[in-house]
Amino acid sequence: MSPGADRHRRPENLQAALDAACLRAGYPSGARLIRHFANAVYLLDAVPVVARIGYGPGVVDKARTAINVTRWLLDQGFPATAPTDLPSGEAQPLILGPADAPTVVSFWRYYAQPEHTGWPDTRILGRLAAALHQVPDNPPSLPQYQPLRTLTSTVQAPAARQALTDDEHTWLTRRIKELRDEYHGLQFPLGHGLIHADLYTGNLLWNAGPHRAVLGDWDSVSIGPLEIDLIPTYAETRFGVDPATVDAFAHAYGHDLRHWPGYDTLYNIRELSTLTALIRLAPGNPRLRGELAHRLNTLSRADRSTRWQGQ
C-alpha cells in the first residue's frame, strides 16, 4: 500500500468516493454519515439505502465475499442484511481509486430502527449464531479463517508508525505472533464451518419483516472453528456488558465456551483484534489515539478488569 493511502480516510475524500459511487450505481447523491470506524457508513437521503465505504488490506475481496455470502444466506432463509440491486445494473461492490489503495463502496437495504427500543440482546444473538452454524451447506469460495490477519496487515503497513510508538509496535508485533502460535495448537470441539467471525450484538439490527432481527457486517465471513463466533460476546464484558447477558448468550446458543481449555487464547485474540480500526484512525483523532494507548497498556499488563470505551 502506498504511503499516501491514508488520504482516502479523510471525510472529504470519503464523500467524494460516495458521490462517484452513487453516480455509477444510479442513486441520487446526498447522504448523512451514520458511523465511521472500521468502515464509513452513510444513509442516502432520497432512498432507504445504506452505503458502506471500506478501505484497507484485502478490502476488495472482503466486500465481494460479503455480497455473495449474504445473497446466498438469504436464499437459505437466514436473516442476513440484504445488499441492493443497483438501479444502473452494475454489479456490486463498486471499486474506486488506485489499485494499490482502493476504496470499495457497497449498497445495502436500510433497516429503520424503532425509537425507544434497545439493541437486540444476546439471547437473539445466541439463537442466530446457532442457526448460522446449522446452515446445512457452505457457500462457494469462502476464505479460511486466519487469526489476526487484518491486524497483522495493519501493523505491518507504514501508516501504523503514525499511530504506535516504537515500544507499542514491538510489543504488538510480538504479541500477535504469540497468539497465532497458541491458536494453531488448539483443538476445536465444535468443529469447523461457516462463521461470521465478528459476531456480537453491535452487528444486529431490528427488522420489520418475518425475522425479528437481522445480522449484518459480513466483512470477515469465512470457514473456521465455530468457537470464533462465540468469543466476542464473552469479551464484551470489557465494555461494561453484564456477565448475566453472557450467560444468556451461552444458554441461547447451547454451549458455554468458558469450560474449554482454549478459551483464554480466543479471548486474547478477540481483544487484540479490536485495535485494528483504532490503529488506522488514531493518527487523525486524538481521542482514538488515547483509547488505543489505553487498550495497549491494559493488554500489555494482562489486565482484563479495566474498562474500555466502545465506539
KOLMARDREN-268235 format. One record per residue (C-alpha): residue in three letters; residue number from 1; x, y, z. Coordinates in Angstrom, 1 decimal, m for minus. Layout:
N
<dovo residuo="ala" num="NUM" east="X" north="Y" up="Z"/>
...
//
This chain:
311
<dovo residuo="met" num="1" east="0.0" north="0.0" up="0.0"/>
<dovo residuo="ser" num="2" east="1.3" north="3.4" up="m0.9"/>
<dovo residuo="pro" num="3" east="2.4" north="5.9" up="1.8"/>
<dovo residuo="gly" num="4" east="m0.4" north="8.2" up="0.6"/>
<dovo residuo="ala" num="5" east="m3.2" north="5.7" up="1.1"/>
<dovo residuo="asp" num="6" east="m4.3" north="7.5" up="4.3"/>
<dovo residuo="arg" num="7" east="m5.7" north="10.3" up="2.2"/>
<dovo residuo="his" num="8" east="m8.7" north="8.1" up="1.4"/>
<dovo residuo="arg" num="9" east="m9.8" north="8.1" up="5.0"/>
<dovo residuo="arg" num="10" east="m10.4" north="11.8" up="5.2"/>
<dovo residuo="pro" num="11" east="m14.1" north="12.8" up="5.3"/>
<dovo residuo="glu" num="12" east="m13.9" north="14.9" up="2.2"/>
<dovo residuo="asn" num="13" east="m12.4" north="12.1" up="0.2"/>
<dovo residuo="leu" num="14" east="m14.9" north="9.6" up="1.6"/>
<dovo residuo="gln" num="15" east="m17.7" north="11.9" up="0.5"/>
<dovo residuo="ala" num="16" east="m16.2" north="12.2" up="m3.0"/>
<dovo residuo="ala" num="17" east="m16.0" north="8.4" up="m3.2"/>
<dovo residuo="leu" num="18" east="m19.6" north="8.1" up="m2.2"/>
<dovo residuo="asp" num="19" east="m20.7" north="10.7" up="m4.7"/>
<dovo residuo="ala" num="20" east="m18.9" north="8.8" up="m7.5"/>
<dovo residuo="ala" num="21" east="m20.3" north="5.5" up="m6.4"/>
<dovo residuo="cys" num="22" east="m23.9" north="6.9" up="m6.3"/>
<dovo residuo="leu" num="23" east="m23.5" north="8.2" up="m9.8"/>
<dovo residuo="arg" num="24" east="m22.3" north="4.7" up="m11.1"/>
<dovo residuo="ala" num="25" east="m25.0" north="2.9" up="m9.1"/>
<dovo residuo="gly" num="26" east="m27.8" north="5.1" up="m10.3"/>
<dovo residuo="tyr" num="27" east="m28.7" north="6.5" up="m6.9"/>
<dovo residuo="pro" num="28" east="m29.1" north="10.3" up="m6.2"/>
<dovo residuo="ser" num="29" east="m26.3" north="11.9" up="m4.3"/>
<dovo residuo="gly" num="30" east="m26.8" north="13.3" up="m0.8"/>
<dovo residuo="ala" num="31" east="m26.2" north="11.3" up="2.3"/>
<dovo residuo="arg" num="32" east="m25.5" north="11.6" up="6.0"/>
<dovo residuo="leu" num="33" east="m22.7" north="9.8" up="7.9"/>
<dovo residuo="ile" num="34" east="m24.1" north="7.2" up="10.4"/>
<dovo residuo="arg" num="35" east="m20.8" north="5.8" up="11.6"/>
<dovo residuo="his" num="36" east="m17.1" north="5.8" up="10.7"/>
<dovo residuo="phe" num="37" east="m14.9" north="3.2" up="12.4"/>
<dovo residuo="ala" num="38" east="m13.9" north="0.0" up="10.6"/>
<dovo residuo="asn" num="39" east="m16.0" north="1.3" up="7.6"/>
<dovo residuo="ala" num="40" east="m17.7" north="4.6" up="6.8"/>
<dovo residuo="val" num="41" east="m21.5" north="4.0" up="6.7"/>
<dovo residuo="tyr" num="42" east="m23.8" north="6.5" up="5.1"/>
<dovo residuo="leu" num="43" east="m27.6" north="6.7" up="4.8"/>
<dovo residuo="leu" num="44" east="m28.7" north="8.0" up="1.4"/>
<dovo residuo="asp" num="45" east="m31.2" north="10.9" up="1.8"/>
<dovo residuo="ala" num="46" east="m33.5" north="10.1" up="m1.1"/>
<dovo residuo="val" num="47" east="m33.8" north="6.3" up="m0.8"/>
<dovo residuo="pro" num="48" east="m33.8" north="3.8" up="2.0"/>
<dovo residuo="val" num="49" east="m30.3" north="2.5" up="1.2"/>
<dovo residuo="val" num="50" east="m27.1" north="2.4" up="3.2"/>
<dovo residuo="ala" num="51" east="m23.7" north="2.8" up="1.6"/>
<dovo residuo="arg" num="52" east="m20.7" north="1.2" up="3.2"/>
<dovo residuo="ile" num="53" east="m17.3" north="2.5" up="2.3"/>
<dovo residuo="gly" num="54" east="m14.3" north="0.3" up="3.0"/>
<dovo residuo="tyr" num="55" east="m10.6" north="0.6" up="2.7"/>
<dovo residuo="gly" num="56" east="m7.5" north="m1.2" up="4.0"/>
<dovo residuo="pro" num="57" east="m5.9" north="m4.6" up="3.5"/>
<dovo residuo="gly" num="58" east="m8.0" north="m7.1" up="1.5"/>
<dovo residuo="val" num="59" east="m11.0" north="m4.7" up="1.2"/>
<dovo residuo="val" num="60" east="m12.0" north="m5.7" up="m2.3"/>
<dovo residuo="asp" num="61" east="m12.1" north="m9.5" up="m1.6"/>
<dovo residuo="lys" num="62" east="m13.9" north="m8.8" up="1.7"/>
<dovo residuo="ala" num="63" east="m16.6" north="m6.7" up="0.1"/>
<dovo residuo="arg" num="64" east="m17.2" north="m9.2" up="m2.8"/>
<dovo residuo="thr" num="65" east="m17.4" north="m12.1" up="m0.4"/>
<dovo residuo="ala" num="66" east="m19.9" north="m10.2" up="1.9"/>
<dovo residuo="ile" num="67" east="m22.2" north="m9.5" up="m1.1"/>
<dovo residuo="asn" num="68" east="m22.1" north="m13.1" up="m2.3"/>
<dovo residuo="val" num="69" east="m22.5" north="m14.7" up="1.1"/>
<dovo residuo="thr" num="70" east="m25.4" north="m12.6" up="2.2"/>
<dovo residuo="arg" num="71" east="m27.3" north="m13.2" up="m1.0"/>
<dovo residuo="trp" num="72" east="m26.6" north="m17.0" up="m0.6"/>
<dovo residuo="leu" num="73" east="m27.7" north="m16.9" up="3.0"/>
<dovo residuo="leu" num="74" east="m30.9" north="m15.1" up="2.2"/>
<dovo residuo="asp" num="75" east="m31.7" north="m17.8" up="m0.3"/>
<dovo residuo="gln" num="76" east="m31.2" north="m20.3" up="2.6"/>
<dovo residuo="gly" num="77" east="m33.7" north="m18.4" up="4.7"/>
<dovo residuo="phe" num="78" east="m31.1" north="m17.0" up="7.1"/>
<dovo residuo="pro" num="79" east="m31.8" north="m13.4" up="8.3"/>
<dovo residuo="ala" num="80" east="m28.7" north="m11.6" up="6.9"/>
<dovo residuo="thr" num="81" east="m28.7" north="m7.9" up="5.9"/>
<dovo residuo="ala" num="82" east="m29.6" north="m7.6" up="2.2"/>
<dovo residuo="pro" num="83" east="m27.4" north="m6.0" up="m0.5"/>
<dovo residuo="thr" num="84" east="m29.4" north="m4.0" up="m3.0"/>
<dovo residuo="asp" num="85" east="m29.7" north="m4.5" up="m6.8"/>
<dovo residuo="leu" num="86" east="m28.2" north="m1.3" up="m8.2"/>
<dovo residuo="pro" num="87" east="m30.6" north="0.8" up="m10.5"/>
<dovo residuo="ser" num="88" east="m27.8" north="1.1" up="m13.0"/>
<dovo residuo="gly" num="89" east="m27.5" north="m2.7" up="m13.3"/>
<dovo residuo="glu" num="90" east="m23.8" north="m2.6" up="m12.4"/>
<dovo residuo="ala" num="91" east="m22.5" north="m5.4" up="m10.2"/>
<dovo residuo="gln" num="92" east="m21.7" north="m4.8" up="m6.6"/>
<dovo residuo="pro" num="93" east="m19.4" north="m3.9" up="m5.0"/>
<dovo residuo="leu" num="94" east="m18.1" north="m0.7" up="m6.7"/>
<dovo residuo="ile" num="95" east="m14.3" north="m0.3" up="m6.7"/>
<dovo residuo="leu" num="96" east="m12.8" north="3.2" up="m6.9"/>
<dovo residuo="gly" num="97" east="m9.3" north="4.7" up="m6.6"/>
<dovo residuo="pro" num="98" east="m5.9" north="3.3" up="m7.3"/>
<dovo residuo="ala" num="99" east="m5.2" north="m0.4" up="m7.4"/>
<dovo residuo="asp" num="100" east="m2.7" north="m0.2" up="m4.5"/>
<dovo residuo="ala" num="101" east="m5.2" north="1.6" up="m2.2"/>
<dovo residuo="pro" num="102" east="m8.7" north="1.0" up="m3.5"/>
<dovo residuo="thr" num="103" east="m11.9" north="2.4" up="m1.9"/>
<dovo residuo="val" num="104" east="m14.8" north="0.0" up="m2.1"/>
<dovo residuo="val" num="105" east="m18.5" north="1.0" up="m1.9"/>
<dovo residuo="ser" num="106" east="m21.4" north="m1.4" up="m1.4"/>
<dovo residuo="phe" num="107" east="m25.1" north="m0.6" up="m1.0"/>
<dovo residuo="trp" num="108" east="m27.4" north="m2.3" up="1.4"/>
<dovo residuo="arg" num="109" east="m31.1" north="m2.2" up="2.4"/>
<dovo residuo="tyr" num="110" east="m31.8" north="0.3" up="5.2"/>
<dovo residuo="tyr" num="111" east="m33.4" north="m1.2" up="8.3"/>
<dovo residuo="ala" num="112" east="m35.2" north="1.6" up="10.2"/>
<dovo residuo="gln" num="113" east="m34.7" north="1.1" up="13.9"/>
<dovo residuo="pro" num="114" east="m37.7" north="1.7" up="16.2"/>
<dovo residuo="glu" num="115" east="m37.5" north="4.5" up="18.6"/>
<dovo residuo="his" num="116" east="m37.1" north="3.9" up="22.4"/>
<dovo residuo="thr" num="117" east="m36.2" north="0.3" up="21.8"/>
<dovo residuo="gly" num="118" east="m32.9" north="m1.2" up="23.0"/>
<dovo residuo="trp" num="119" east="m30.5" north="m3.1" up="20.8"/>
<dovo residuo="pro" num="120" east="m31.3" north="m6.8" up="20.1"/>
<dovo residuo="asp" num="121" east="m30.0" north="m8.7" up="23.0"/>
<dovo residuo="thr" num="122" east="m27.6" north="m11.6" up="23.5"/>
<dovo residuo="arg" num="123" east="m30.3" north="m14.2" up="23.5"/>
<dovo residuo="ile" num="124" east="m31.3" north="m13.2" up="20.0"/>
<dovo residuo="leu" num="125" east="m27.6" north="m13.2" up="19.0"/>
<dovo residuo="gly" num="126" east="m27.2" north="m16.7" up="20.5"/>
<dovo residuo="arg" num="127" east="m30.1" north="m18.1" up="18.5"/>
<dovo residuo="leu" num="128" east="m28.9" north="m16.5" up="15.3"/>
<dovo residuo="ala" num="129" east="m25.4" north="m17.9" up="15.9"/>
<dovo residuo="ala" num="130" east="m26.8" north="m21.4" up="16.4"/>
<dovo residuo="ala" num="131" east="m29.0" north="m21.0" up="13.2"/>
<dovo residuo="leu" num="132" east="m25.9" north="m19.8" up="11.2"/>
<dovo residuo="his" num="133" east="m23.9" north="m22.8" up="12.4"/>
<dovo residuo="gln" num="134" east="m26.7" north="m25.2" up="11.4"/>
<dovo residuo="val" num="135" east="m27.0" north="m23.9" up="7.8"/>
<dovo residuo="pro" num="136" east="m26.5" north="m27.3" up="6.0"/>
<dovo residuo="asp" num="137" east="m24.1" north="m26.2" up="3.3"/>
<dovo residuo="asn" num="138" east="m21.3" north="m23.7" up="2.9"/>
<dovo residuo="pro" num="139" east="m21.3" north="m21.1" up="0.0"/>
<dovo residuo="pro" num="140" east="m18.5" north="m21.5" up="m2.5"/>
<dovo residuo="ser" num="141" east="m15.2" north="m19.6" up="m2.5"/>
<dovo residuo="leu" num="142" east="m15.1" north="m18.7" up="1.2"/>
<dovo residuo="pro" num="143" east="m11.6" north="m17.9" up="2.6"/>
<dovo residuo="gln" num="144" east="m10.3" north="m19.9" up="5.6"/>
<dovo residuo="tyr" num="145" east="m10.3" north="m18.0" up="8.8"/>
<dovo residuo="gln" num="146" east="m6.9" north="m16.7" up="9.9"/>
<dovo residuo="pro" num="147" east="m6.5" north="m15.3" up="13.4"/>
<dovo residuo="leu" num="148" east="m5.5" north="m11.6" up="13.5"/>
<dovo residuo="arg" num="149" east="m4.9" north="m11.5" up="9.7"/>
<dovo residuo="thr" num="150" east="m6.2" north="m7.9" up="9.3"/>
<dovo residuo="leu" num="151" east="m4.5" north="m6.6" up="12.4"/>
<dovo residuo="thr" num="152" east="m1.2" north="m8.1" up="11.2"/>
<dovo residuo="ser" num="153" east="m1.5" north="m6.3" up="7.8"/>
<dovo residuo="thr" num="154" east="m2.5" north="m3.1" up="9.6"/>
<dovo residuo="val" num="155" east="0.5" north="m3.3" up="11.9"/>
<dovo residuo="gln" num="156" east="2.9" north="m4.1" up="9.1"/>
<dovo residuo="ala" num="157" east="1.7" north="m1.1" up="7.0"/>
<dovo residuo="pro" num="158" east="3.9" north="2.1" up="7.1"/>
<dovo residuo="ala" num="159" east="1.0" north="4.1" up="8.4"/>
<dovo residuo="ala" num="160" east="0.9" north="2.1" up="11.7"/>
<dovo residuo="arg" num="161" east="4.1" north="4.0" up="12.7"/>
<dovo residuo="gln" num="162" east="1.9" north="7.2" up="12.9"/>
<dovo residuo="ala" num="163" east="m0.3" north="5.6" up="15.5"/>
<dovo residuo="leu" num="164" east="2.1" north="3.5" up="17.5"/>
<dovo residuo="thr" num="165" east="5.2" north="4.2" up="19.5"/>
<dovo residuo="asp" num="166" east="8.3" north="2.1" up="18.8"/>
<dovo residuo="asp" num="167" east="7.7" north="0.2" up="22.0"/>
<dovo residuo="glu" num="168" east="4.0" north="m0.4" up="21.3"/>
<dovo residuo="his" num="169" east="4.8" north="m1.6" up="17.8"/>
<dovo residuo="thr" num="170" east="7.4" north="m4.0" up="19.1"/>
<dovo residuo="trp" num="171" east="5.1" north="m5.4" up="21.8"/>
<dovo residuo="leu" num="172" east="2.1" north="m5.7" up="19.4"/>
<dovo residuo="thr" num="173" east="4.1" north="m7.5" up="16.7"/>
<dovo residuo="arg" num="174" east="5.5" north="m10.0" up="19.3"/>
<dovo residuo="arg" num="175" east="2.0" north="m10.5" up="20.9"/>
<dovo residuo="ile" num="176" east="0.4" north="m11.2" up="17.5"/>
<dovo residuo="lys" num="177" east="2.9" north="m14.0" up="16.8"/>
<dovo residuo="glu" num="178" east="2.5" north="m15.4" up="20.3"/>
<dovo residuo="leu" num="179" east="m1.3" north="m15.7" up="20.0"/>
<dovo residuo="arg" num="180" east="m1.2" north="m17.0" up="16.4"/>
<dovo residuo="asp" num="181" east="1.2" north="m19.8" up="17.6"/>
<dovo residuo="glu" num="182" east="m1.1" north="m20.6" up="20.5"/>
<dovo residuo="tyr" num="183" east="m4.1" north="m20.7" up="18.2"/>
<dovo residuo="his" num="184" east="m2.5" north="m23.2" up="15.9"/>
<dovo residuo="gly" num="185" east="m2.1" north="m25.6" up="18.8"/>
<dovo residuo="leu" num="186" east="m5.8" north="m25.6" up="19.8"/>
<dovo residuo="gln" num="187" east="m8.4" north="m28.3" up="19.3"/>
<dovo residuo="phe" num="188" east="m11.9" north="m27.1" up="18.4"/>
<dovo residuo="pro" num="189" east="m14.6" north="m29.5" up="19.7"/>
<dovo residuo="leu" num="190" east="m17.5" north="m27.6" up="18.0"/>
<dovo residuo="gly" num="191" east="m15.9" north="m28.3" up="14.6"/>
<dovo residuo="his" num="192" east="m15.4" north="m26.1" up="11.5"/>
<dovo residuo="gly" num="193" east="m17.9" north="m24.4" up="9.2"/>
<dovo residuo="leu" num="194" east="m19.4" north="m21.1" up="8.1"/>
<dovo residuo="ile" num="195" east="m18.6" north="m18.4" up="10.6"/>
<dovo residuo="his" num="196" east="m19.4" north="m14.7" up="10.7"/>
<dovo residuo="ala" num="197" east="m16.1" north="m14.0" up="12.6"/>
<dovo residuo="asp" num="198" east="m17.3" north="m10.7" up="14.1"/>
<dovo residuo="leu" num="199" east="m20.5" north="m11.8" up="15.7"/>
<dovo residuo="tyr" num="200" east="m21.6" north="m9.5" up="18.5"/>
<dovo residuo="thr" num="201" east="m24.8" north="m7.5" up="19.3"/>
<dovo residuo="gly" num="202" east="m23.4" north="m4.4" up="17.6"/>
<dovo residuo="asn" num="203" east="m23.9" north="m6.2" up="14.3"/>
<dovo residuo="leu" num="204" east="m27.6" north="m6.9" up="14.9"/>
<dovo residuo="leu" num="205" east="m30.5" north="m4.8" up="13.6"/>
<dovo residuo="trp" num="206" east="m34.2" north="m4.9" up="14.3"/>
<dovo residuo="asn" num="207" east="m36.2" north="m6.0" up="11.3"/>
<dovo residuo="ala" num="208" east="m39.9" north="m5.4" up="10.5"/>
<dovo residuo="gly" num="209" east="m40.0" north="m8.5" up="8.3"/>
<dovo residuo="pro" num="210" east="m40.6" north="m12.1" up="9.2"/>
<dovo residuo="his" num="211" east="m37.5" north="m12.2" up="11.3"/>
<dovo residuo="arg" num="212" east="m37.2" north="m10.0" up="14.4"/>
<dovo residuo="ala" num="213" east="m33.6" north="m9.2" up="13.8"/>
<dovo residuo="val" num="214" east="m31.0" north="m9.5" up="11.0"/>
<dovo residuo="leu" num="215" east="m27.3" north="m10.0" up="11.2"/>
<dovo residuo="gly" num="216" east="m25.0" north="m7.5" up="9.4"/>
<dovo residuo="asp" num="217" east="m21.4" north="m6.6" up="8.7"/>
<dovo residuo="trp" num="218" east="m20.2" north="m9.7" up="6.9"/>
<dovo residuo="asp" num="219" east="m16.7" north="m8.4" up="6.0"/>
<dovo residuo="ser" num="220" east="m15.0" north="m11.2" up="8.0"/>
<dovo residuo="val" num="221" east="m17.2" north="m14.2" up="7.0"/>
<dovo residuo="ser" num="222" east="m15.1" north="m17.3" up="6.4"/>
<dovo residuo="ile" num="223" east="m14.7" north="m21.0" up="7.1"/>
<dovo residuo="gly" num="224" east="m13.3" north="m21.6" up="10.5"/>
<dovo residuo="pro" num="225" east="m13.8" north="m23.0" up="14.1"/>
<dovo residuo="leu" num="226" east="m17.3" north="m22.3" up="15.3"/>
<dovo residuo="glu" num="227" east="m15.9" north="m21.2" up="18.6"/>
<dovo residuo="ile" num="228" east="m14.7" north="m18.0" up="16.8"/>
<dovo residuo="asp" num="229" east="m18.3" north="m16.8" up="16.7"/>
<dovo residuo="leu" num="230" east="m18.9" north="m17.3" up="20.4"/>
<dovo residuo="ile" num="231" east="m15.9" north="m15.5" up="21.9"/>
<dovo residuo="pro" num="232" east="m16.9" north="m11.9" up="21.0"/>
<dovo residuo="thr" num="233" east="m19.8" north="m11.9" up="23.4"/>
<dovo residuo="tyr" num="234" east="m17.6" north="m13.1" up="26.3"/>
<dovo residuo="ala" num="235" east="m15.1" north="m10.3" up="25.6"/>
<dovo residuo="glu" num="236" east="m17.9" north="m7.7" up="25.7"/>
<dovo residuo="thr" num="237" east="m17.6" north="m7.5" up="29.5"/>
<dovo residuo="arg" num="238" east="m14.6" north="m5.3" up="28.8"/>
<dovo residuo="phe" num="239" east="m17.0" north="m2.7" up="27.5"/>
<dovo residuo="gly" num="240" east="m19.3" north="m3.0" up="30.5"/>
<dovo residuo="val" num="241" east="m21.6" north="m5.8" up="29.5"/>
<dovo residuo="asp" num="242" east="m23.2" north="m7.6" up="32.5"/>
<dovo residuo="pro" num="243" east="m21.9" north="m11.2" up="32.9"/>
<dovo residuo="ala" num="244" east="m25.6" north="m12.3" up="33.1"/>
<dovo residuo="thr" num="245" east="m26.0" north="m11.3" up="29.4"/>
<dovo residuo="val" num="246" east="m23.1" north="m13.5" up="28.6"/>
<dovo residuo="asp" num="247" east="m24.8" north="m16.4" up="30.4"/>
<dovo residuo="ala" num="248" east="m28.0" north="m15.6" up="28.4"/>
<dovo residuo="phe" num="249" east="m26.0" north="m15.9" up="25.1"/>
<dovo residuo="ala" num="250" east="m24.4" north="m19.2" up="26.1"/>
<dovo residuo="his" num="251" east="m27.8" north="m20.6" up="27.1"/>
<dovo residuo="ala" num="252" east="m29.4" north="m19.5" up="23.8"/>
<dovo residuo="tyr" num="253" east="m26.6" north="m20.9" up="21.8"/>
<dovo residuo="gly" num="254" east="m26.5" north="m24.1" up="23.8"/>
<dovo residuo="his" num="255" east="m22.8" north="m24.1" up="24.7"/>
<dovo residuo="asp" num="256" east="m20.7" north="m22.3" up="27.2"/>
<dovo residuo="leu" num="257" east="m17.2" north="m21.5" up="25.9"/>
<dovo residuo="arg" num="258" east="m15.8" north="m20.8" up="29.4"/>
<dovo residuo="his" num="259" east="m15.3" north="m24.5" up="30.1"/>
<dovo residuo="trp" num="260" east="m13.0" north="m25.1" up="27.1"/>
<dovo residuo="pro" num="261" east="m9.2" north="m25.0" up="27.5"/>
<dovo residuo="gly" num="262" east="m8.7" north="m22.7" up="24.5"/>
<dovo residuo="tyr" num="263" east="m11.0" north="m20.0" up="26.0"/>
<dovo residuo="asp" num="264" east="m8.2" north="m17.7" up="27.1"/>
<dovo residuo="thr" num="265" east="m6.4" north="m17.8" up="23.8"/>
<dovo residuo="leu" num="266" east="m9.5" north="m16.9" up="21.8"/>
<dovo residuo="tyr" num="267" east="m10.4" north="m14.2" up="24.4"/>
<dovo residuo="asn" num="268" east="m7.0" north="m12.6" up="24.0"/>
<dovo residuo="ile" num="269" east="m7.2" north="m12.8" up="20.2"/>
<dovo residuo="arg" num="270" east="m10.6" north="m11.1" up="20.2"/>
<dovo residuo="glu" num="271" east="m9.4" north="m8.3" up="22.5"/>
<dovo residuo="leu" num="272" east="m6.3" north="m7.7" up="20.3"/>
<dovo residuo="ser" num="273" east="m8.4" north="m7.6" up="17.2"/>
<dovo residuo="thr" num="274" east="m10.3" north="m4.6" up="18.5"/>
<dovo residuo="leu" num="275" east="m7.1" north="m2.5" up="17.9"/>
<dovo residuo="thr" num="276" east="m7.3" north="m2.7" up="14.1"/>
<dovo residuo="ala" num="277" east="m9.6" north="0.2" up="13.4"/>
<dovo residuo="leu" num="278" east="m8.1" north="2.3" up="16.2"/>
<dovo residuo="ile" num="279" east="m4.6" north="2.0" up="14.6"/>
<dovo residuo="arg" num="280" east="m6.0" north="3.1" up="11.2"/>
<dovo residuo="leu" num="281" east="m7.9" north="6.1" up="12.6"/>
<dovo residuo="ala" num="282" east="m5.8" north="7.2" up="15.6"/>
<dovo residuo="pro" num="283" east="m3.3" north="9.5" up="13.6"/>
<dovo residuo="gly" num="284" east="m6.1" north="11.9" up="12.8"/>
<dovo residuo="asn" num="285" east="m8.1" north="11.6" up="16.1"/>
<dovo residuo="pro" num="286" east="m6.5" north="12.3" up="19.5"/>
<dovo residuo="arg" num="287" east="m9.4" north="10.7" up="21.3"/>
<dovo residuo="leu" num="288" east="m8.9" north="7.4" up="19.5"/>
<dovo residuo="arg" num="289" east="m5.2" north="7.7" up="19.9"/>
<dovo residuo="gly" num="290" east="m5.8" north="7.9" up="23.7"/>
<dovo residuo="glu" num="291" east="m8.1" north="4.9" up="23.6"/>
<dovo residuo="leu" num="292" east="m5.5" north="2.9" up="21.6"/>
<dovo residuo="ala" num="293" east="m2.8" north="3.7" up="24.1"/>
<dovo residuo="his" num="294" east="m5.2" north="2.8" up="27.0"/>
<dovo residuo="arg" num="295" east="m6.0" north="m0.6" up="25.5"/>
<dovo residuo="leu" num="296" east="m2.4" north="m1.4" up="24.7"/>
<dovo residuo="asn" num="297" east="m1.4" north="m0.5" up="28.3"/>
<dovo residuo="thr" num="298" east="m4.0" north="m2.8" up="29.8"/>
<dovo residuo="leu" num="299" east="m3.3" north="m5.6" up="27.4"/>
<dovo residuo="ser" num="300" east="0.5" north="m5.5" up="28.0"/>
<dovo residuo="arg" num="301" east="m0.2" north="m5.8" up="31.7"/>
<dovo residuo="ala" num="302" east="m2.6" north="m8.7" up="31.2"/>
<dovo residuo="asp" num="303" east="m5.3" north="m6.6" up="32.9"/>
<dovo residuo="arg" num="304" east="m8.8" north="m7.8" up="32.0"/>
<dovo residuo="ser" num="305" east="m10.7" north="m5.8" up="34.5"/>
<dovo residuo="thr" num="306" east="m10.1" north="m2.2" up="33.4"/>
<dovo residuo="arg" num="307" east="m13.0" north="m0.8" up="31.2"/>
<dovo residuo="trp" num="308" east="m12.5" north="0.2" up="27.6"/>
<dovo residuo="gln" num="309" east="m14.6" north="2.8" up="25.7"/>
<dovo residuo="gly" num="310" east="m16.8" north="1.5" up="22.9"/>
<dovo residuo="gln" num="311" east="m17.0" north="3.2" up="19.5"/>
//
